[in-house]
């Protein structure tokens, strides 16, 4: 599902809301998650999962095409850990 499909589904399930308002709400939620991660904070959505940022240290890598060694700089990457409710539903253990 992509963002526009999410907005469309929420708008269909909530006919009392205008689609532009649903779009603004969805975009605001995503922006707040992004801002929190950019500040190094963890974002937990109970039953769904937790987003956090992990640091990847600098290392020596290889160009797969040429085999040449290249220096890969340190970087921060987003990380998602699924919550128990989500894992259970995916595995058919739903209550």
C-alpha positions, 0 to 999 in steps of 0.5 A: 500500500502506498501513501495515496492508497492509505489516504483513499482508504481512510477517506472512504472509511470516514465519509464525514472527513474531507479527503484533503483533511485526511491527507493533511492528517496522514502527512502530519503523522509521517512528518512527526515520525520523521522529525522524531527520528531525525532528532534521534528519538524512538517512535513507538506505535503500540501494537504496531511496532517501534521505529528507531535510528541505528548507527552504522560504523564506517567500513571498507566495502567492495564495488561488486562490479569492479571488485575495487575497495571503497571507503563507506562512511559512517551513517544512520539508518532507520530501523523498524521492529514489529510489535507483538500484535502485528507479528501475531496477526501476520502469523495467524495467531490473532485473538 
